[in-house]
Amino acid sequence: MTEHLAMKESFQDAHFLTFASENALLLIAWSNYKQIFFSIPD
């Protein structure tokens, strides 16, 4: 029972890390896009 709970917790941690890294990539891509988009000279 304890082993199952530990597995479940580590799975949730891994899921959260995946979620966080995907969001980080989106955030980096968005900030790069904004920089490129708004730094276009007139």
KOLGU-4560 file (N, C-alpha, C; in nm, 3 decimals, padded with zeros to 5 digits):
<recs>
<n_xx: 00.083 n_yy: -00.120 n_zz: 00.000 ca_xx: 00.000 ca_yy: 00.000 ca_zz: 00.000 c_xx: 00.086 c_yy: 00.125 c_zz: 00.000 mol: A seq: 1 type: MET>
<n_xx: 00.187 n_yy: 00.126 n_zz: 00.088 ca_xx: 00.276 ca_yy: 00.242 ca_zz: 00.096 c_xx: 00.354 c_yy: 00.258 c_zz: -00.035 mol: A seq: 2 type: THR>
<n_xx: 00.396 n_yy: 00.145 n_zz: -00.090 ca_xx: 00.472 ca_yy: 00.148 ca_zz: -00.216 c_xx: 00.386 c_yy: 00.206 c_zz: -00.328 mol: A seq: 3 type: GLU>
<n_xx: 00.261 n_yy: 00.165 n_zz: -00.331 ca_xx: 00.168 ca_yy: 00.215 ca_zz: -00.434 c_xx: 00.150 c_yy: 00.366 c_zz: -00.421 mol: A seq: 4 type: HIS>
<n_xx: 00.139 n_yy: 00.413 n_zz: -00.298 ca_xx: 00.121 ca_yy: 00.556 ca_zz: -00.273 c_xx: 00.244 c_yy: 00.634 c_zz: -00.319 mol: A seq: 5 type: LEU>
<n_xx: 00.362 n_yy: 00.579 n_zz: -00.291 ca_xx: 00.486 ca_yy: 00.645 ca_zz: -00.332 c_xx: 00.495 c_yy: 00.651 c_zz: -00.485 mol: A seq: 6 type: ALA>
<n_xx: 00.456 n_yy: 00.543 n_zz: -00.550 ca_xx: 00.456 ca_yy: 00.541 ca_zz: -00.697 c_xx: 00.360 c_yy: 00.647 c_zz: -00.751 mol: A seq: 7 type: MET>
<n_xx: 00.243 n_yy: 00.657 n_zz: -00.687 ca_xx: 00.144 ca_yy: 00.754 ca_zz: -00.732 c_xx: 00.198 c_yy: 00.896 c_zz: -00.716 mol: A seq: 8 type: LYS>
<n_xx: 00.264 n_yy: 00.922 n_zz: -00.603 ca_xx: 00.318 ca_yy: 01.056 ca_zz: -00.578 c_xx: 00.428 c_yy: 01.089 c_zz: -00.678 mol: A seq: 9 type: GLU>
<n_xx: 00.517 n_yy: 00.995 n_zz: -00.705 ca_xx: 00.625 ca_yy: 01.022 ca_zz: -00.800 c_xx: 00.569 c_yy: 01.041 c_zz: -00.941 mol: A seq: 10 type: SER>
<n_xx: 00.461 n_yy: 00.970 n_zz: -00.973 ca_xx: 00.396 ca_yy: 00.989 ca_zz: -01.103 c_xx: 00.338 c_yy: 01.129 c_zz: -01.112 mol: A seq: 11 type: PHE>
<n_xx: 00.275 n_yy: 01.176 n_zz: -01.005 ca_xx: 00.218 ca_yy: 01.310 ca_zz: -01.004 c_xx: 00.329 c_yy: 01.414 c_zz: -01.016 mol: A seq: 12 type: GLN>
<n_xx: 00.442 n_yy: 01.392 n_zz: -00.949 ca_xx: 00.555 ca_yy: 01.484 ca_zz: -00.958 c_xx: 00.607 c_yy: 01.490 c_zz: -01.102 mol: A seq: 13 type: ASP>
<n_xx: 00.620 n_yy: 01.374 n_zz: -01.165 ca_xx: 00.669 ca_yy: 01.370 ca_zz: -01.303 c_xx: 00.571 c_yy: 01.441 c_zz: -01.395 mol: A seq: 14 type: ALA>
<n_xx: 00.442 n_yy: 01.421 n_zz: -01.371 ca_xx: 00.340 ca_yy: 01.487 ca_zz: -01.452 c_xx: 00.348 c_yy: 01.638 c_zz: -01.435 mol: A seq: 15 type: HIS>
<n_xx: 00.369 n_yy: 01.682 n_zz: -01.311 ca_xx: 00.380 ca_yy: 01.825 ca_zz: -01.285 c_xx: 00.504 c_yy: 01.883 c_zz: -01.351 mol: A seq: 16 type: PHE>
<n_xx: 00.614 n_yy: 01.810 n_zz: -01.347 ca_xx: 00.737 ca_yy: 01.857 ca_zz: -01.411 c_xx: 00.718 c_yy: 01.869 c_zz: -01.562 mol: A seq: 17 type: LEU>
<n_xx: 00.651 n_yy: 01.771 n_zz: -01.622 ca_xx: 00.623 ca_yy: 01.777 ca_zz: -01.765 c_xx: 00.538 c_yy: 01.899 c_zz: -01.796 mol: A seq: 18 type: THR>
<n_xx: 00.434 n_yy: 01.919 n_zz: -01.715 ca_xx: 00.343 ca_yy: 02.033 ca_zz: -01.733 c_xx: 00.419 c_yy: 02.164 c_zz: -01.719 mol: A seq: 19 type: PHE>
<n_xx: 00.505 n_yy: 02.172 n_zz: -01.617 ca_xx: 00.580 ca_yy: 02.295 ca_zz: -01.592 c_xx: 00.679 c_yy: 02.323 c_zz: -01.705 mol: A seq: 20 type: ALA>
<n_xx: 00.746 n_yy: 02.219 n_zz: -01.753 ca_xx: 00.845 ca_yy: 02.241 ca_zz: -01.860 c_xx: 00.776 c_yy: 02.280 c_zz: -01.991 mol: A seq: 21 type: SER>
<n_xx: 00.659 n_yy: 02.222 n_zz: -02.017 ca_xx: 00.584 ca_yy: 02.261 ca_zz: -02.138 c_xx: 00.541 c_yy: 02.406 c_zz: -02.128 mol: A seq: 22 type: GLU>
<n_xx: 00.496 n_yy: 02.447 n_zz: -02.009 ca_xx: 00.455 ca_yy: 02.586 ca_zz: -01.990 c_xx: 00.575 c_yy: 02.679 c_zz: -02.001 mol: A seq: 23 type: ASN>
<n_xx: 00.691 n_yy: 02.634 n_zz: -01.951 ca_xx: 00.811 ca_yy: 02.716 ca_zz: -01.960 c_xx: 00.850 c_yy: 02.736 c_zz: -02.107 mol: A seq: 24 type: ALA>
<n_xx: 00.841 n_yy: 02.630 n_zz: -02.186 ca_xx: 00.872 ca_yy: 02.641 ca_zz: -02.329 c_xx: 00.776 c_yy: 02.737 c_zz: -02.398 mol: A seq: 25 type: LEU>
<n_xx: 00.647 n_yy: 02.729 n_zz: -02.362 ca_xx: 00.549 ca_yy: 02.821 ca_zz: -02.420 c_xx: 00.581 c_yy: 02.964 c_zz: -02.382 mol: A seq: 26 type: LEU>
<n_xx: 00.619 n_yy: 02.983 n_zz: -02.256 ca_xx: 00.649 ca_yy: 03.117 ca_zz: -02.207 c_xx: 00.772 c_yy: 03.174 c_zz: -02.278 mol: A seq: 27 type: LEU>
<n_xx: 00.875 n_yy: 03.091 n_zz: -02.294 ca_xx: 00.996 ca_yy: 03.135 ca_zz: -02.365 c_xx: 00.964 c_yy: 03.168 c_zz: -02.510 mol: A seq: 28 type: ILE>
<n_xx: 00.886 n_yy: 03.081 n_zz: -02.574 ca_xx: 00.850 ca_yy: 03.105 ca_zz: -02.714 c_xx: 00.770 c_yy: 03.233 c_zz: -02.727 mol: A seq: 29 type: ALA>
<n_xx: 00.678 n_yy: 03.257 n_zz: -02.632 ca_xx: 00.594 ca_yy: 03.377 ca_zz: -02.638 c_xx: 00.678 c_yy: 03.503 c_zz: -02.618 mol: A seq: 30 type: TRP>
<n_xx: 00.771 n_yy: 03.499 n_zz: -02.522 ca_xx: 00.853 ca_yy: 03.619 ca_zz: -02.499 c_xx: 00.946 c_yy: 03.645 c_zz: -02.618 mol: A seq: 31 type: SER>
<n_xx: 01.000 n_yy: 03.540 n_zz: -02.677 ca_xx: 01.082 ca_yy: 03.557 ca_zz: -02.797 c_xx: 00.999 c_yy: 03.613 c_zz: -02.911 mol: A seq: 32 type: ASN>
<n_xx: 00.877 n_yy: 03.563 n_zz: -02.926 ca_xx: 00.788 ca_yy: 03.612 ca_zz: -03.032 c_xx: 00.756 c_yy: 03.760 c_zz: -03.012 mol: A seq: 33 type: TYR>
<n_xx: 00.728 n_yy: 03.798 n_zz: -02.887 ca_xx: 00.699 ca_yy: 03.939 ca_zz: -02.858 c_xx: 00.820 c_yy: 04.026 c_zz: -02.889 mol: A seq: 34 type: LYS>
<n_xx: 00.939 n_yy: 03.980 n_zz: -02.850 ca_xx: 01.061 ca_yy: 04.057 ca_zz: -02.876 c_xx: 01.080 c_yy: 04.077 c_zz: -03.026 mol: A seq: 35 type: GLN>
<n_xx: 01.067 n_yy: 03.970 n_zz: -03.102 ca_xx: 01.085 ca_yy: 03.978 ca_zz: -03.247 c_xx: 00.977 c_yy: 04.066 c_zz: -03.309 mol: A seq: 36 type: ILE>
<n_xx: 00.853 n_yy: 04.046 n_zz: -03.266 ca_xx: 00.740 ca_yy: 04.117 ca_zz: -03.325 c_xx: 00.747 c_yy: 04.266 c_zz: -03.296 mol: A seq: 37 type: PHE>
<n_xx: 00.782 n_yy: 04.301 n_zz: -03.171 ca_xx: 00.779 ca_yy: 04.442 ca_zz: -03.133 c_xx: 00.911 c_yy: 04.515 c_zz: -03.161 mol: A seq: 38 type: PHE>
<n_xx: 01.014 n_yy: 04.439 n_zz: -03.200 ca_xx: 01.141 ca_yy: 04.506 ca_zz: -03.229 c_xx: 01.161 c_yy: 04.527 c_zz: -03.379 mol: A seq: 39 type: SER>
<n_xx: 01.056 n_yy: 04.507 n_zz: -03.458 ca_xx: 01.065 ca_yy: 04.533 ca_zz: -03.602 c_xx: 01.076 c_yy: 04.684 c_zz: -03.623 mol: A seq: 40 type: ILE>
<n_xx: 01.181 n_yy: 04.728 n_zz: -03.690 ca_xx: 01.196 ca_yy: 04.872 ca_zz: -03.713 c_xx: 01.089 c_yy: 04.924 c_zz: -03.807 mol: A seq: 41 type: PRO>
<n_xx: 01.049 n_yy: 05.046 n_zz: -03.789 ca_xx: 00.944 ca_yy: 05.106 ca_zz: -03.873 c_xx: 00.994 c_yy: 05.127 c_zz: -04.016 mol: A seq: 42 type: ASP>
</recs>
